[in-house]
């Protein structure tokens, strides 16, 4: 698939599902907000060196990992390094919940090389096992080729991400403990999977060379990808190294959940607590179970509803059921082929809170226990959300003054306070794209007349999980009565407004676009990362909202390595007083109240994206994006 990281490609027909597709485009993400957030949490207490060179304790057989722990980085008790992404959102139809994803993003969540051409390919992520003792088992007996030691794993190209191209690849290597050299064992070239290819493919290799049967043996996976963005995805699952195996030993006696459970709400992933009514609860729940074994397995299915403190409020015993193999029936959406009922009614709420739906299965024997429990955190805060909080793609509209509106229903009158948006920071030298937030009334099931249009604003990029920037509504008393509304934006240009897009939830039927004077539903299954915020006055933290630019500036070179030069408009009435540079986290990294020189030293900045904001003597502002590379 053509990558669309640094260069916006208006080739929406590649994704066409109906006539709207010529005006809608899905793009690959430039960064990974989940990893960015994790890096921000750990970088203050761990240096990159510590994260990438963890204590290499020697392990004993067996070695196995199905990546079902929600850790973002690989399990440090088994792996060295943090560049791969442990997640549950990118794979399609995994054998077990959670995979290790390889891409062009490093352990900080940003590209390895911001300036790498989108058609290039280089060595990217590594997933390296800790040293393993293949010289002797716990009884002191040595390992020999006849012990039938095999390493197996499952892989998938693309999933819900970007397909690796033919020059990209996934590679497996073994390390010789005696020399420290790495040997190529297996690789697969990139390819575009067929539309219906949701398979994970099994790979298994014997370890018979005595050069590997030593204390300190290691294996590693690595990928070759475009180093300038979140693309060329490979996903691996069920890594297993043990003795007494054979070349057909890729079928495990394991029952596993494969996706996170569904929301307790009929229509939303989250909603304001003041808007909640019992009618918003779903009647049935969704959980997907997979029997990875070759024969029918018996399991017990149960779930619990807990409050925010973990106190149990309700239990459901699904009793004992036989689950046929995945190869026979595919996924089982809860035994016995019906969805589990929601037996708990959430009482009227008096404040923001959350509820925990914890679902678990039990089978004996069981290859891996960590994939037997899944949880959904039902949030009742101050916003509506169709999305699950993570973006797997970017989304934008093309055309003349395009509009987007998403349907929400208010049960009681409430005040719209803000609209949260997640923007993917595409690195281009284009100017910022102006837009206006807007609210439409309901016209027979589609957007009607505009009842509110806010002032011009510009995209801003916040970091981390739930990486939403809050745009305050200018009218602090925008009271909406009970009823259906459509909330979104108006664009005054055809420049792309790249918003995060969640491919694991589906708000297609509630998403409308208007590019030719008529409203139509979106072409894409998924959810735009837009969240309206309601209720009383709310505090906002982080970077200030950017205002419309009122004088022109140019910055060069851009990208920059050591210095940038700032050139303002030729209008002599403008005199720049203040200048500030902030990073993508909203932190000020440089500022002055007396901007007397057009040259700014950026040589000590960390590589990444920044925003230069200038204020003139009329208090007008102008903002320019800067890319720093070293």
C-alpha positions in Angstrom: 0.0 0.0 0.0 1.3 3.5 -0.8 2.3 5.2 2.4 0.8 8.6 3.2 2.9 9.7 6.2 4.8 12.8 5.0 3.0 13.5 1.8 -0.8 13.7 1.7 -2.1 11.5 -1.0 -5.6 12.3 -2.4 -6.2 8.8 -3.7 -9.3 8.1 -1.8 -10.7 5.9 -4.5 -8.3 3.3 -3.3 -10.5 2.9 -0.3 -13.8 3.5 -2.1 -16.9 1.9 -0.5 -19.4 4.3 -2.0 -19.5 7.6 -3.9 -18.4 9.6 -0.8 -15.0 8.0 -0.9 -13.7 10.5 -3.4 -14.0 13.1 -0.7 -12.8 11.0 2.3 -9.3 9.6 2.8 -7.8 7.4 5.5 -4.1 7.9 6.0 -1.4 6.2 8.0 -0.5 7.8 11.4 2.7 9.7 11.7 3.3 8.9 15.4 1.9 6.4 18.0 0.2 8.4 20.8 0.0 5.4 23.1 3.7 4.9 23.0 4.3 8.7 23.3 2.3 8.7 26.5 4.2 5.7 27.9 7.5 7.2 27.1 6.5 10.4 28.9 5.7 8.3 31.9 9.0 6.4 32.1 11.5 8.8 30.7 11.8 10.8 33.9 12.9 7.7 35.8 14.6 5.7 33.1 17.0 6.7 30.5 16.8 5.3 27.0 20.0 3.3 27.8 18.3 1.7 30.7 15.2 0.8 28.8 17.1 -0.7 25.9 19.6 -2.6 28.0 17.6 -4.2 30.8 19.1 -6.7 33.1 19.9 -9.7 30.9 19.1 -12.4 33.4 19.5 -15.9 32.0 16.1 -17.7 31.5 15.3 -21.4 31.5 12.9 -23.3 29.2 10.1 -23.0 28.5 10.0 -19.5 27.0 6.5 -18.3 25.9 4.7 -15.0 25.5 1.3 -14.3 23.9 1.6 -10.5 24.6 -1.7 -10.5 26.5 -0.4 -8.2 29.2 -1.3 -4.6 28.6 2.2 -3.2 29.0 2.8 -1.1 25.8 6.4 -2.1 26.0 7.5 -5.8 25.9 7.5 -7.8 29.2 10.9 -6.9 30.7 11.2 -10.3 32.4 11.4 -11.9 28.9 12.6 -9.3 26.5 15.3 -6.7 26.0 14.3 -3.5 24.3 11.2 -1.3 24.0 10.8 -0.5 20.4 7.9 -2.8 19.5 4.4 -1.9 20.5 2.4 -4.3 22.7 -1.3 -3.7 21.9 -4.8 -5.1 21.3 -6.0 -2.7 18.6 -3.9 -3.3 15.5 -4.3 -7.1 14.8 -7.2 -8.7 13.0 -8.4 -12.0 14.4 -5.4 -12.8 16.6 -5.0 -16.3 18.1 -4.9 -14.6 21.6 -5.6 -11.1 22.8 -2.6 -8.8 22.4 0.3 -8.8 19.9 3.7 -7.3 19.4 3.6 -4.8 16.5 6.6 -3.8 14.4 6.6 -0.5 12.5 8.7 2.6 11.7 8.2 4.1 15.2 10.8 4.0 18.0 10.4 3.6 21.7 9.4 7.2 22.1 6.5 6.9 19.8 8.0 9.0 17.0 9.7 8.0 13.7 13.2 6.8 13.7 14.0 9.3 11.0 11.6 12.1 10.3 13.1 12.9 6.9 13.4 9.3 5.5 11.6 9.2 2.1 8.2 7.5 2.3 9.4 4.9 -0.3 12.5 4.0 1.6 13.1 1.0 3.9 15.6 0.5 6.7 16.2 -1.6 9.8 13.6 -0.5 12.5 12.2 -2.4 15.5 13.9 -5.2 17.4 12.4 -7.7 19.8 15.2 -9.6 21.5 14.8 -12.4 24.0 16.8 -12.3 27.2 19.6 -14.9 27.3 18.3 -18.4 27.6 20.2 -21.4 29.0 20.1 -24.2 26.3 23.2 -25.8 27.8 21.4 -27.6 30.7 18.0 -28.0 32.1 17.1 -27.7 35.8 18.3 -31.3 36.5 21.7 -30.5 35.1 21.3 -32.5 32.0 22.6 -31.0 28.8 20.4 -30.2 25.8 21.1 -32.1 22.5 19.6 -32.0 19.1 17.6 -35.1 19.9 15.8 -33.1 22.6 13.7 -31.6 19.8 13.9 -27.9 20.8 11.6 -25.8 18.6 10.8 -22.1 18.4 7.4 -21.2 17.0 5.4 -18.0 16.5 2.5 -16.6 14.5 2.7 -13.5 12.3 0.3 -11.2 10.4 1.1 -8.5 7.9 -0.9 -5.2 8.0 -3.9 -6.1 10.3 -5.7 -2.8 10.9 -2.5 -0.9 10.1 -0.4 -0.4 6.9 0.7 -3.2 4.7 4.5 -3.6 4.4 5.8 -3.3 0.9 8.0 -5.8 -1.0 11.2 -4.1 0.1 10.1 -4.3 3.7 10.4 -7.5 5.7 10.1 -9.4 9.0 13.2 -11.3 10.1 14.1 -13.9 12.7 17.7 -14.3 13.9 19.5 -16.6 16.3 22.5 -15.5 18.3 25.6 -17.6 18.8 26.6 -17.2 22.5 30.2 -18.1 21.9 30.8 -15.3 19.3 28.0 -12.9 19.8 27.1 -13.0 16.1 23.5 -13.1 14.8 22.5 -15.6 12.1 19.6 -15.2 9.7 17.1 -17.9 10.2 13.9 -16.8 8.5 12.3 -13.8 6.9 9.2 -12.8 4.9 8.9 -10.0 2.4 6.2 -7.4 2.8 3.0 -7.9 0.8 -0.6 -6.6 0.6 -2.9 -9.2 2.2 -6.1 -10.1 0.4 -9.2 -8.3 1.7 -10.5 -11.4 3.4 -7.1 -12.4 4.8 -7.4 -12.2 8.6 -5.1 -15.2 9.2 -2.1 -15.4 11.5 0.4 -17.7 9.9 2.3 -20.2 11.9 6.1 -20.6 11.7 8.2 -23.2 13.5 12.0 -23.9 13.5 14.0 -26.6 15.2 17.2 -25.7 17.1 19.6 -28.5 16.2 22.9 -26.7 15.6 25.1 -27.2 18.7 26.4 -23.7 18.2 23.0 -22.5 19.7 22.8 -25.2 22.4 24.7 -23.1 24.8 24.1 -21.0 27.9 23.3 -17.4 26.7 21.4 -18.3 23.5 19.1 -15.5 22.3 16.7 -15.0 19.4 15.3 -11.8 18.0 12.8 -10.5 15.6 13.4 -7.3 13.6 11.7 -5.5 10.7 12.6 -3.4 7.8 10.3 -0.5 7.2 9.9 3.2 6.2 11.6 5.0 9.1 9.5 8.2 8.9 6.2 7.0 10.3 3.8 4.5 11.8 3.6 2.2 8.8 4.7 -1.2 7.4 3.1 -3.2 10.2 3.8 -6.7 11.2 2.2 -8.4 14.2 3.4 -11.5 16.0 1.7 -13.7 18.6 2.3 -16.9 20.6 6.1 -17.0 20.7 7.0 -20.3 22.2 10.4 -22.0 22.7 10.6 -25.4 24.4 11.9 -29.0 24.1 10.1 -32.2 23.2 8.2 -30.6 20.3 7.8 -31.4 16.6 7.3 -29.5 13.4 3.5 -29.8 13.7 3.4 -28.4 17.3 1.7 -25.1 16.6 -1.7 -26.0 18.0 -2.0 -25.1 21.7 -4.5 -26.3 24.2 -5.6 -22.9 25.0 -8.9 -21.0 25.3 -8.4 -17.2 24.9 -10.2 -14.0 24.6 -9.1 -12.2 21.4 -10.6 -8.6 21.7 -11.4 -6.2 24.5 -15.0 -6.5 25.6 -17.8 -4.1 24.4 -19.2 -1.1 26.1 -22.1 -1.4 28.6 -23.9 1.3 26.6 -26.0 0.8 23.4 -24.5 3.6 21.4 -21.4 5.0 23.0 -18.1 4.0 24.5 -18.5 6.8 27.1 -21.1 9.4 27.9 -21.6 12.3 30.4 -22.9 11.1 33.8 -25.5 13.8 33.8 -26.9 12.5 30.5 -27.1 8.9 31.5 -30.4 7.0 31.8 -31.1 3.4 32.3 -32.4 3.3 28.7 -28.8 3.9 27.5 -27.6 0.5 28.8 -27.2 -2.4 26.3 -29.3 -5.5 26.8 -26.5 -7.9 25.7 -22.7 -7.8 25.9 -20.0 -8.8 23.5 -17.0 -11.0 24.2 -15.1 -13.1 21.7 -13.5 -16.5 22.7 -11.2 -18.6 20.6 -10.4 -22.3 21.1 -6.9 -22.7 19.7 -6.9 -26.5 20.2 -7.9 -29.2 17.7 -10.7 -30.7 19.8 -13.7 -29.3 21.7 -12.8 -27.7 25.1 -15.0 -27.2 28.1 -14.9 -23.8 29.8 -16.7 -21.8 32.5 -17.7 -18.3 31.6 -18.4 -15.6 34.2 -18.3 -11.9 34.6 -18.5 -9.3 37.3 -19.5 -5.6 37.4 -17.4 -3.5 39.8 -17.5 0.1 40.9 -14.5 2.4 40.6 -13.0 1.1 43.9 -13.2 -2.5 42.7 -16.1 -3.4 44.9 -18.2 -6.1 43.3 -21.7 -5.0 42.4 -23.0 -7.9 40.3 -22.0 -11.3 39.1 -23.1 -13.5 36.2 -22.4 -17.2 36.0 -22.5 -18.4 32.5 -22.1 -21.9 33.6 -20.1 -24.6 31.8 -20.0 -24.9 28.0 -18.2 -26.8 25.3 -16.3 -24.7 22.8 -15.5 -26.2 19.4 -12.2 -25.5 17.7 -11.6 -22.2 16.0 -10.8 -24.1 12.8 -14.4 -25.5 12.9 -16.5 -22.5 14.1 -14.3 -19.5 14.2 -14.7 -17.2 17.1 -17.3 -17.9 19.7 -19.3 -14.8 20.7 -20.0 -16.1 24.1 -21.3 -19.6 24.7 -23.8 -21.0 23.8 -23.8 -18.9 20.6 -25.7 -16.0 22.2 -24.4 -12.8 23.7 -24.3 -12.6 27.5 -27.1 -10.6 29.0 -26.4 -7.5 31.1 -28.0 -8.4 34.4 -27.0 -5.3 36.3 -28.8 -1.9 36.1 -26.6 1.1 36.9 -28.5 3.3 39.3 -29.0 7.1 38.7 -25.6 8.8 38.9 -24.8 11.7 41.1 -21.2 12.4 40.0 -18.7 11.3 37.4 -17.6 7.7 37.9 -16.7 4.5 36.1 -17.7 0.9 36.2 -15.5 -2.2 35.5 -16.9 -5.1 33.5 -14.5 -8.0 34.1 -15.1 -11.1 32.0 -13.2 -14.4 32.5 -13.0 -18.0 31.3 -11.5 -21.1 32.8 -10.4 -24.3 31.1 -8.2 -27.1 32.2 -5.5 -27.6 31.1 -4.7 -24.1 29.7 -1.6 -23.1 27.8 -1.7 -19.4 28.9 -3.7 -18.0 31.8 -3.1 -14.3 31.1 -5.5 -14.3 28.1 -8.4 -15.6 30.2 -9.5 -12.3 31.7 -10.5 -9.0 29.9 -11.9 -5.8 31.3 -13.9 -2.8 30.0 -13.8 0.4 31.9 -17.2 2.1 31.4 -16.6 5.8 31.9 -19.2 8.3 32.9 -17.3 11.6 32.9 -18.3 14.8 31.0 -18.0 13.8 27.4 -19.5 11.6 24.7 -17.3 9.1 22.8 -17.9 6.7 20.0 -14.2 5.9 19.9 -12.1 3.7 22.2 -9.4 6.3 22.8 -6.9 5.1 20.3 -6.4 5.9 16.6 -5.2 3.4 14.1 -5.4 5.8 11.2 -5.8 9.4 10.2 -8.9 10.8 8.4 -9.5 13.9 6.4 -11.9 15.4 3.9 -11.1 16.9 0.5 -13.2 19.3 -1.6 -14.4 22.8 -1.4 -15.2 23.9 2.2 -16.0 20.4 3.5 -18.0 19.8 6.6 -18.2 17.0 9.1 -21.0 16.4 11.7 -21.4 13.5 14.2 -24.7 12.7 15.8 -25.2 12.8 19.6 -28.4 12.6 21.6 -29.0 14.7 24.8 -31.4 13.2 27.3 -31.6 16.4 29.3 -30.8 20.0 28.5 -27.0 20.7 29.0 -24.3 23.2 28.2 -21.7 22.4 25.6 -18.4 23.5 27.1 -15.8 22.1 24.7 -15.1 19.8 21.8 -12.1 17.5 22.1 -10.2 16.5 18.9 -7.2 14.3 18.3 -5.0 15.5 15.4 -2.2 13.4 13.9 0.9 15.5 13.5 1.6 15.0 9.8 5.0 16.6 9.1 4.7 18.9 6.1 5.7 22.5 5.4 2.1 23.5 4.7 0.5 26.2 6.7 -1.9 25.4 9.5 -5.5 24.6 8.4 -8.2 26.9 9.8 -11.5 25.4 10.8 -14.6 26.3 12.9 -16.4 24.1 15.3 -20.1 24.0 14.7 -23.4 22.5 16.0 -26.3 21.5 13.7 -29.9 20.7 14.7 -31.7 17.5 13.5 -33.5 17.4 10.2 -35.2 14.1 10.0 -32.2 12.0 10.8 -29.4 14.1 9.3 -27.8 17.5 10.0 -30.1 20.5 9.5 -29.4 24.1 10.1 -26.3 25.4 11.9 -27.4 26.7 15.3 -23.9 27.6 16.5 -20.6 28.4 14.8 -17.5 29.2 16.8 -14.5 31.3 15.9 -11.6 30.1 13.7 -9.2 27.7 15.4 -6.2 25.6 14.3 -5.1 22.0 14.9 -3.0 21.3 17.9 -1.2 18.1 18.8 -1.3 16.8 22.4 0.4 13.6 23.4 -0.5 10.2 24.8 -3.4 7.9 25.3 -6.6 9.9 25.0 -4.4 12.5 23.2 -7.3 15.0 22.7 -6.9 18.7 22.6 -9.9 20.6 24.2 -11.3 23.5 22.2 -13.3 25.6 24.5 -16.6 26.9 23.2 -16.5 30.7 23.0 -20.0 31.0 24.2 -19.9 29.9 27.9 -23.6 29.5 28.0 -24.3 27.5 24.9 -27.3 25.6 26.4 -28.8 22.8 24.2 -32.2 21.4 25.0 -32.9 17.7 25.1 -32.8 16.2 21.6 -30.5 15.1 18.8 -27.6 17.3 17.6 -24.8 17.0 15.1 -21.4 18.3 16.3 -18.4 18.8 14.1 -16.5 21.3 12.0 -16.5 23.6 9.0 -13.4 24.1 6.8 -12.9 27.3 4.9 -10.2 25.8 2.7 -9.6 22.5 1.0 -6.4 21.8 3.0 -6.5 18.5 4.8 -7.6 18.5 8.5 -6.1 15.2 9.6 -8.0 13.8 12.6 -7.5 10.5 14.3 -9.7 7.6 13.3 -10.5 4.5 15.4 -10.8 1.3 13.4 -12.0 -0.8 16.3 -15.4 0.9 16.9 -17.9 1.9 14.3 -19.8 5.1 14.3 -20.2 5.2 10.5 -24.0 5.5 10.7 -23.7 8.6 12.9 -21.0 10.3 10.9 -22.0 12.7 8.1 -20.0 14.7 5.5 -21.0 17.6 3.3 -18.8 18.5 0.4 -21.4 19.4 -2.3 -24.3 21.0 -0.5 -25.9 17.7 0.6 -25.3 15.5 3.7 -24.3 11.9 3.3 -23.1 9.3 5.7 -19.4 8.5 5.9 -17.8 5.9 3.6 -15.7 4.3 6.3 -16.4 2.0 9.1 -14.8 3.4 12.3 -15.0 6.5 14.5 -13.6 10.0 14.2 -11.8 10.9 17.4 -14.1 13.8 18.3 -15.7 14.1 21.8 -18.1 16.9 22.8 -17.8 17.9 26.5 -20.9 18.9 28.5 -21.8 20.1 32.0 -20.6 22.7 34.4 -17.5 24.8 34.0 -14.5 22.6 33.6 -10.8 23.3 34.1 -8.5 22.9 31.1 -4.8 22.0 31.4 -2.1 21.9 28.9 -1.3 24.2 26.0 -3.4 27.2 25.2 -5.7 27.1 22.2 -4.1 28.6 19.1 -5.8 31.7 17.6 -6.0 32.6 14.0 -2.9 34.0 12.4 -3.1 37.6 11.6 0.3 38.3 10.0 2.6 36.1 7.9 5.9 34.5 8.9 8.3 32.2 7.1 10.7 29.9 8.9 13.7 28.3 7.1 15.4 25.9 6.9 12.6 23.6 7.8 13.4 20.9 8.8 16.3 22.4 10.7 19.4 21.0 12.5 21.1 23.9 14.2 19.4 27.3 13.5 16.1 28.6 12.1 15.7 32.0 10.6 12.3 33.8 11.0 11.1 36.2 8.4 7.9 38.3 9.2 5.7 40.1 6.8 6.9 43.3 5.2 4.2 45.4 6.9 6.1 47.9 8.9 3.2 48.3 11.3 4.0 44.9 12.7 6.7 44.6 15.3 7.2 41.3 17.0 7.4 41.5 20.7 7.1 38.0 22.1 8.3 34.7 20.6 7.7 31.2 22.1 8.5 27.7 21.0 6.5 24.8 22.5 6.8 21.1 21.9 4.0 18.7 21.0 3.3 18.2 24.7 2.6 21.9 25.2 5.8 22.5 27.1 7.7 25.8 26.5 11.2 25.0 25.3 12.3 28.6 24.4 10.8 32.0 24.7 11.7 35.7 24.7 9.9 39.0 25.3 12.2 41.0 23.1 12.4 39.3 19.7 15.3 41.3 18.3 17.0 38.7 16.1 15.5 36.5 13.4 17.9 33.6 14.2 17.1 31.0 16.8 19.4 28.3 18.0 17.6 24.9 18.0 20.7 22.7 18.1 20.0 21.6 21.7 16.3 20.7 21.0 15.4 17.0 20.9 14.5 15.8 17.5 10.8 16.3 16.8 8.0 18.6 16.1 7.7 22.1 17.6 5.5 25.2 17.2 6.8 28.7 17.0 4.3 31.4 18.1 4.9 35.1 17.5 2.9 38.0 19.0 3.2 41.5 17.5 2.6 44.9 19.0 -1.2 44.7 18.1 -1.4 41.4 20.1 -2.0 39.5 16.8 -0.4 36.1 16.7 1.0 33.8 14.1 2.0 30.2 14.5 4.4 28.1 12.4 5.3 24.4 12.7 9.0 23.5 12.9 10.7 20.1 12.4 14.0 19.6 14.2 16.2 16.8 13.0 19.8 15.8 14.0 
